[in-house]
Amino acid sequence: VKVHDLPTPALVVDGPTFEANLATMSAALPGDRLRPHVKAHKCTSLARRQQAHGHRGFTCATPREVVGMARAGLGDDLLLANETIDAQRLRAMANCGGRVTVAVDSDATVSAAAANGIREVLVDVNVGLPRCGCAPDDAARIADLARGLGLDVRGVMGYEGHVYVFPDRAERSRATEQAMEFLVAAHEKVGGDVISAGATGTFDINTWATEIQAGSYALMDTAFAPMVPQFRPALYVLATVISVNDKHAVADCGLKALGMDHGNPAIDSADVWLVSDEHVTFKPEQRVAVGDVVRVWPAHIDPTVAYHERMHLAAGAQLDADITDTWEIDLRGW
Ligand SMILES: Cc1ncc(COP(=O)(O)O)c(C=O)c1O
């Protein structure tokens, strides 16, 4: 089967570009310096490729990802970098057979972890992103509370996702440094070996963390690629042109096949006009015909992947490249 034979819309990974992204990252952050984030691809087959590049520990955003990774034999060191008080899901993680550490940022999350069999935690510190994480000066109290309930506190985590507002690297570096001052100060009081932070956009900036939680680097998207050109987009949605007139063309890849919160996707040699439920409308530079296939490059890979059941691995970037494997996106759901 060739790329252009796939029923559309279909998620396709450009294999050589994907492998180059993994190699670039493992050269910069070898082994346990990287804790790849599974939320970006939700796929144990893909995670196995990251493991083959030397990374043993993984970051997860949902209990479903944690349990699925452990069941796939990838449970050496799993971090739920997110808060949950769901007793059933906490117990499922505690009994999944892998080593599981969960993030805690409040009395309630500490109590729920301790009551449901979790043994190891990281104190999640808010370093500037308006999301989870305790106030930096509350981290020591939360660590004491956790230790008092018998939990092993491995250290701290803090996600500096707000620095992505700075496309300029120097500005992003300054914002990262400020964010990490909070995290390092909290770590001095909390103790433990781990300072977990970072993302694709700070992978070579964040030197304060002991491990970087990058996710997007493997598949990349059009929103992040200009900020970190070391990694190139390796994931597209293959779509079939289903209607053409003298002004525009329409292909069968819409909102239900694409994460759109970072803006319109890109189509090679074309201007994308709009995306609706089932359609992308675009102005091609050269005439296309009904039945042609096009590559639709998402602006945000994480939600794009979550819409699909499988991704196809292609031997090259071209539309006549062979499909060498099909990977189930098996970590979807919560
Ligand atoms: C807690 C946490 N860490 C790390 C990341 C990885 O970010 P990226 O996909 O930009 O590498 C995310 C992404 O949203 C995240 O939520």
The ligand as an SDF file (V2000), in Angstrom:
LIG
                    3D

 16 16  0  0  0  0  0  0  0  0999 V2000
    2.8280   19.2970   31.8770 C   0  0  0  0  0  0  0  0  0  0  0  0
    3.3520   19.3470   30.4760 C   0  0  0  0  0  0  0  0  0  0  0  0
    4.6580   19.0870   30.2660 N   0  0  0  0  0  0  0  0  0  0  0  0
    5.1850   19.1000   29.0390 C   0  0  0  0  0  0  0  0  0  0  0  0
    4.4150   19.3850   27.9170 C   0  0  0  0  0  0  0  0  0  0  0  0
    5.0720   19.2270   26.5740 C   0  0  0  0  0  0  0  0  0  0  0  0
    4.9830   20.2810   25.7310 O   0  0  0  0  0  0  0  0  0  0  0  0
    5.4200   20.1700   24.2000 P   0  0  0  0  0  0  0  0  0  0  0  0
    4.3930   19.3400   23.4960 O   0  0  0  0  0  0  0  0  0  0  0  0
    5.4070   21.5620   23.7770 O   0  0  0  0  0  0  0  0  0  0  0  0
    6.7490   19.5300   24.1330 O   0  0  0  0  0  0  0  0  0  0  0  0
    3.0700   19.7000   28.0840 C   0  0  0  0  0  0  0  0  0  0  0  0
    2.2510   20.0660   26.9180 C   0  0  0  0  0  0  0  0  0  0  0  0
    1.2440   20.7120   26.9760 O   0  0  0  0  0  0  0  0  0  0  0  0
    2.5220   19.6520   29.3920 C   0  0  0  0  0  0  0  0  0  0  0  0
    1.2140   19.9010   29.5940 O   0  0  0  0  0  0  0  0  0  0  0  0
  1  2  1  0
  2  3  1  0
  2 15  2  0
  3  4  2  0
  4  5  1  0
  5  6  1  0
  5 12  2  0
  6  7  1  0
  7  8  1  0
  8  9  2  0
  8 10  1  0
  8 11  1  0
 12 13  1  0
 12 15  1  0
 13 14  2  0
 15 16  1  0
M  END
$$$$
